[in-house]
Amino acid sequence: MARIIFYTLLFISAITAGSTDACANTWKYFASSNESNFYYDSKTIISVTKNTATVRVREIPIQADRSASGRATKKGKSSGQERNYIMTHNEIDCSSREFRVLETIEVRAGKQVSCLKTAESSFEKIPSESVIEHIYRIVCKKRR
């Protein structure tokens, strides 16, 4: 019986450790606009081929990106517990400077309200001075 409880707890802790919200310290600030702050999950940068990688990005409205005290959260960290955000799963081609969005998830009040999978979308050129260009530099620099 003790062995069953041990393995059940081990299984639950493995699932919890794999959750991006449980590993909130992996979300790192990388850009902002007038309306939003952007974070990437440093644990989800995955090589797909020699020249491509995928990464998850969260766009958090500045009004929602505040601590319980009402002050803006420190840039550089996301609590991972934000209740309103849009998360995209992006594929970036470092050799051609192109990207595509594989999936978009919208969360409101802590609940997923939409999920759009676009894995068959075509690659697009990365616009200069854009948020995607910032993440391109981070992802492709890590691959060198």
C-alpha positions as a printed NumPy array, in Angstrom:
array([[  0.   ,   0.   ,   0.   ],
       [  2.805,   2.41 ,   0.888],
       [  4.419,   1.676,  -2.472],
       [  1.194,   2.596,  -4.342],
       [  0.94 ,   5.896,  -2.437],
       [  4.614,   6.639,  -3.15 ],
       [  4.225,   6.056,  -6.895],
       [  0.985,   8.048,  -6.998],
       [  2.702,  11.018,  -5.334],
       [  5.696,  10.651,  -7.633],
       [  3.393,  10.657, -10.675],
       [  1.499,  13.746,  -9.442],
       [  4.732,  15.634,  -8.744],
       [  6.039,  14.774, -12.227],
       [  2.88 ,  16.152, -13.813],
       [  3.021,  19.299, -11.664],
       [  6.706,  19.844, -12.471],
       [  5.875,  19.726, -16.184],
       [  3.22 ,  22.425, -15.91 ],
       [  4.337,  25.827, -17.18 ],
       [  2.417,  27.547, -14.371],
       [  4.129,  25.383, -11.766],
       [  7.463,  26.381, -13.299],
       [  6.628,  30.08 , -13.406],
       [ 10.253,  31.135, -13.061],
       [ 10.89 ,  29.916, -16.627],
       [  8.837,  32.816, -18.097],
       [ 11.284,  35.623, -18.907],
       [ 10.444,  39.158, -19.984],
       [ 11.766,  40.101, -23.432],
       [  9.698,  42.962, -24.9  ],
       [  6.815,  45.367, -24.381],
       [  4.407,  47.509, -26.354],
       [  2.09 ,  50.296, -25.231],
       [ -0.534,  47.71 , -24.267],
       [  1.327,  44.521, -23.28 ],
       [  4.403,  42.901, -21.818],
       [  5.833,  39.818, -23.538],
       [  7.466,  36.797, -21.907],
       [  8.956,  33.605, -23.319],
       [  9.2  ,  30.25 , -21.619],
       [ 12.906,  29.479, -21.533],
       [ 12.162,  25.785, -20.939],
       [ 10.148,  25.436, -24.166],
       [ 12.79 ,  26.434, -26.698],
       [ 13.001,  23.175, -28.632],
       [ 15.012,  22.422, -31.768],
       [ 12.847,  20.988, -34.53 ],
       [ 15.496,  20.838, -37.267],
       [ 19.015,  22.189, -37.684],
       [ 17.622,  25.632, -38.536],
       [ 14.265,  25.781, -36.741],
       [ 13.085,  25.888, -33.155],
       [  9.82 ,  26.367, -31.314],
       [  9.092,  28.631, -28.343],
       [  6.04 ,  29.647, -26.313],
       [  5.32 ,  33.365, -25.827],
       [  2.843,  35.034, -23.452],
       [  1.351,  38.44 , -24.149],
       [  0.044,  39.921, -20.915],
       [ -1.924,  43.197, -20.981],
       [ -0.11 ,  45.786, -18.877],
       [ -3.227,  46.315, -16.731],
       [ -3.29 ,  42.575, -15.945],
       [  0.477,  42.373, -15.412],
       [  0.297,  43.785, -11.908],
       [  0.903,  42.333,  -8.513],
       [ -1.782,  42.087,  -5.826],
       [ -0.515,  45.377,  -4.391],
       [ -1.427,  47.14 ,  -7.633],
       [  2.153,  47.788,  -8.674],
       [  3.522,  46.57 , -11.987],
       [  5.445,  43.321, -11.721],
       [  9.199,  43.505, -12.069],
       [ 10.282,  43.176, -15.671],
       [ 12.273,  40.038, -16.115],
       [  9.823,  37.73 , -14.365],
       [  6.264,  36.639, -14.91 ],
       [  4.438,  35.21 , -11.936],
       [  3.08 ,  32.453, -14.181],
       [ -0.235,  32.973, -12.401],
       [ -1.643,  35.762, -14.565],
       [ -5.344,  35.366, -15.182],
       [ -5.579,  37.162, -18.557],
       [ -3.138,  36.512, -21.373],
       [ -2.617,  35.194, -24.867],
       [ -0.049,  32.456, -25.357],
       [  1.342,  31.534, -28.747],
       [  3.451,  28.548, -29.721],
       [  5.788,  29.77 , -32.462],
       [  8.158,  28.071, -34.876],
       [ 11.142,  30.161, -35.951],
       [ 13.44 ,  29.459, -38.904],
       [ 16.784,  30.994, -37.962],
       [ 18.348,  30.599, -41.416],
       [ 15.579,  32.328, -43.401],
       [ 14.421,  34.796, -40.684],
       [ 10.862,  33.488, -40.931],
       [  8.27 ,  32.361, -38.401],
       [  4.826,  30.849, -38.084],
       [  2.34 ,  30.508, -35.262],
       [  1.49 ,  26.887, -34.473],
       [ -1.097,  27.525, -31.766],
       [ -2.796,  30.448, -30.011],
       [ -4.464,  30.106, -26.613],
       [ -6.486,  32.884, -24.978],
       [ -7.04 ,  32.851, -21.219],
       [ -9.492,  35.132, -19.397],
       [-10.169,  35.092, -15.68 ],
       [ -7.816,  32.125, -15.399],
       [ -9.801,  29.948, -17.829],
       [ -8.964,  29.019, -21.395],
       [-11.584,  30.623, -23.639],
       [-10.155,  29.755, -27.036],
       [ -7.523,  27.604, -28.683],
       [ -6.597,  27.879, -32.343],
       [ -4.158,  25.353, -33.798],
       [ -2.513,  26.61 , -36.976],
       [  0.241,  24.037, -37.504],
       [ -0.346,  24.082, -41.254],
       [  0.192,  27.837, -41.542],
       [  2.93 ,  29.026, -43.862],
       [  6.098,  30.769, -42.759],
       [  6.193,  34.578, -42.94 ],
       [  9.138,  36.966, -42.943],
       [  9.925,  38.41 , -39.529],
       [  9.152,  42.15 , -39.551],
       [ 12.012,  44.309, -38.303],
       [ 11.535,  46.096, -34.98 ],
       [  8.692,  43.693, -34.079],
       [  8.104,  41.607, -30.958],
       [  8.725,  38.452, -33.005],
       [ 12.112,  39.862, -34.054],
       [ 13.06 ,  40.162, -30.367],
       [ 12.224,  36.516, -29.72 ],
       [ 13.959,  35.509, -32.979],
       [ 17.196,  37.036, -31.642],
       [ 16.864,  35.163, -28.352],
       [ 15.983,  31.779, -29.881],
       [ 18.543,  31.903, -32.684],
       [ 21.319,  33.216, -30.448],
       [ 20.829,  30.197, -28.146],
       [ 21.226,  27.9  , -31.167],
       [ 24.701,  29.157, -32.144]])
